[in-house]
Amino acid sequence: MSLGIKKGDKVMVMSGKDKGKSGKVLTVDLTDKRVIVEGINIMKKHIRRRSEAEQGGLREVPVAINVSKVLLFCSSCARGVRFSVKISDDKTKVRICKKCQKLI
């Protein structure tokens, strides 16, 4: 099943503590319907020191959020928008903004 959002897409968060922020999609999990977005939903993880060379402490890592909380970002509308998929003249699928009818 396709979610419509791919790795490398720019998305905008529509709800939650990071509402209004945008970032690039790092990973997409199709089974859980979750995405990891760069700079969004950052949590602190406690890391134990494993050896003398490796240092322990706190590390900030992005955590996955539900795909229903994000929308694809349209650069011409400058906001998160819904999109439709159309087949272009050269038989490839392209995503089109529902608001301004331009390619995303």
C-alpha positions as CSV (number, residue, x, y, z in Angstrom):
1,M,0.0,0.0,0.0
2,S,1.3,3.4,-0.9
3,L,1.1,6.4,1.5
4,G,1.9,9.0,-1.2
5,I,4.8,10.4,0.8
6,K,8.3,9.3,-0.2
7,K,11.7,9.5,1.3
8,G,13.2,13.0,0.5
9,D,9.8,14.8,0.2
10,K,9.3,18.1,2.1
11,V,6.4,17.8,4.4
12,M,4.6,20.1,6.9
13,V,3.3,18.9,10.3
14,M,-0.4,19.7,10.8
15,S,-1.0,18.7,14.4
16,G,0.9,18.0,17.6
17,K,3.7,19.8,19.4
18,D,5.5,20.6,16.2
19,K,2.5,22.0,14.3
20,G,3.5,24.3,11.5
21,K,7.1,23.1,11.2
22,S,8.3,21.6,8.0
23,G,11.2,19.2,7.2
24,K,12.5,16.5,4.9
25,V,11.3,12.9,5.2
26,L,14.2,10.6,6.3
27,T,12.4,7.3,6.4
28,V,8.9,5.9,5.6
29,D,7.5,2.8,7.5
30,L,4.7,1.4,5.3
31,T,3.6,-1.3,7.9
32,D,3.1,1.1,10.8
33,K,2.1,4.1,8.6
34,R,4.7,6.3,10.2
35,V,7.4,8.7,8.9
36,I,10.6,10.2,10.4
37,V,11.0,13.9,9.5
38,E,14.2,15.8,9.9
39,G,14.1,18.1,12.9
40,I,10.6,17.1,13.9
41,N,9.6,15.2,17.1
42,I,13.1,15.2,18.6
43,M,13.5,13.1,21.8
44,K,16.4,12.7,24.1
45,K,17.9,9.2,24.3
46,H,20.2,8.1,27.2
47,I,23.3,6.4,25.8
48,R,25.4,4.2,28.0
49,R,29.2,4.3,27.6
50,R,30.3,1.0,26.1
51,S,34.1,1.5,25.9
52,E,36.8,4.0,26.8
53,A,36.7,5.5,23.3
54,E,32.9,5.8,23.1
55,Q,31.3,8.5,25.2
56,G,27.9,8.1,26.9
57,G,25.3,10.8,27.7
58,L,22.3,12.2,26.1
59,R,21.7,12.1,22.3
60,E,18.8,13.8,20.5
61,V,17.1,11.5,17.9
62,P,14.1,12.0,15.7
63,V,11.1,9.7,16.5
64,A,8.5,8.6,14.0
65,I,5.1,10.3,13.7
66,N,1.9,9.1,12.1
67,V,1.6,9.9,8.4
68,S,-1.9,11.4,9.0
69,K,-0.2,14.3,10.9
70,V,1.8,15.5,7.9
71,L,0.9,16.9,4.5
72,L,3.1,17.3,1.4
73,F,4.6,20.8,1.2
74,C,3.8,22.9,-1.9
75,S,6.5,25.5,-2.6
76,S,4.2,27.7,-4.7
77,C,1.4,27.7,-2.0
78,A,4.0,27.8,0.8
79,R,2.0,25.4,3.0
80,G,1.0,21.8,3.4
81,V,-1.5,20.7,0.8
82,R,-3.4,17.6,-0.4
83,F,-2.3,16.3,-3.8
84,S,-3.6,14.2,-6.7
85,V,-1.7,11.8,-8.9
86,K,-2.0,12.2,-12.6
87,I,-0.2,10.4,-15.5
88,S,1.9,12.8,-17.6
89,D,2.5,12.6,-21.4
90,D,5.5,10.4,-21.0
91,K,3.5,7.8,-19.0
92,T,5.0,8.7,-15.6
93,K,3.0,9.5,-12.4
94,V,3.3,13.0,-11.2
95,R,1.9,14.6,-8.0
96,I,-0.2,17.8,-8.5
97,C,-1.2,20.3,-5.8
98,K,-5.0,20.3,-5.4
99,K,-5.0,24.0,-4.5
100,C,-2.9,25.6,-7.2
101,Q,-2.8,22.7,-9.8
102,K,1.1,22.9,-10.1
103,L,3.6,20.0,-9.9
104,I,5.0,19.2,-6.5
